[in-house]
Amino acid sequence: MARVVVDVMLKPEILDPQGQAVQRALPRLGFEGISDVRQGKRFELEVDGPVDDAALARIHDLAESFLANTVIEDFTVKVESEDVVAGASK
């Protein structure tokens, strides 16, 4: 079993009101020196069998058509681990 991670973020030119709200709150909470915050989404997919080029292509298609709105969001697909046992990488 393998874990594939799809990270989805707003494109840099798209306003991120949630990220801005977090950024404005940080100094009030005692966190200084953070110049920008962008919020995104992370999807962890457990894949049966090996993650070969065909499986990655299917996951890329899934991300492009369902997980991300490609008009305003970018995404990355990466294999996080090939063996997952009881929540820990082998």
N, C-alpha and C positions, 0 to 999 in steps of 0.2 A: 504494500500500500504506500502511496506517496501523498504528500501534501503540496498543493500548488496554491500560491498566493496571488490574488489579483488586487492591486492597489489602484484606487480611482481617486483622482484629484481634479478640482476645477482647473481649467486652463488659466495660465497666469493673467491673462487680460480680463478674466471674468471676476466681478466683484464677489467677495466672500464675506457676507455679513456675519456669519457665525464665527469665522476666524477673527474678524475685527472685534466682535464682542468679547471674545476670550482675550485678545491682545489688550483691550482697554481695561479689563478686570485684573490683569496680572499685577500691575503696580500696586493696586489697592490690597492685593493679597500678599505683598512683600516680595514679588518676583520682578527684579529689575534686569535690564539689559536684553530683553527680548524685543527685537525690532519688527518682527512680522510673524503672524500665525495664519496658517491655511489649514482648513479642516477637510478631511477626505473620508473615504470608506475603504475598509479592508475586508476582502472575502477570502476565507480559507476553504479550499476544496479538497476533500479526501478522494483520491483517485484509485480505483482498483487496477492493479496491474502496473506495468512500467509506464513511465511518462516519456513516450517517444515523440518524434516530430509530429506524427498524426494526432496524438492526444493533445499536444500543445496547440496545434492548429485548431482543434475543436474548442479548446478552452478559450483561445483568442477570439474565435467567432462568438462564443457565449458571452464573453466580456463586451465585445463590440456591439452585439445586438440586444443584450439584456441587462448587464450589470452597469454599464456606463452610458451616459447620454453623450455621444461623441461630438455633438455640436458645441457643448460647453465643458466637457470633461476629457482628460487624458487618462490612460490606464497603462499599467505594466503587469506582465505575467511572469512569475518566476517560480521555479521548483524550490521549495523550502527544504524538503527532506524526502528521501526515497523510502526509508523504513520508519514507520511510526508504531511504537509499541506502548500501549497504556498511556498515551499522551506525551511520551518522551521520545526524542530522537534516538535511534540506535547508533 
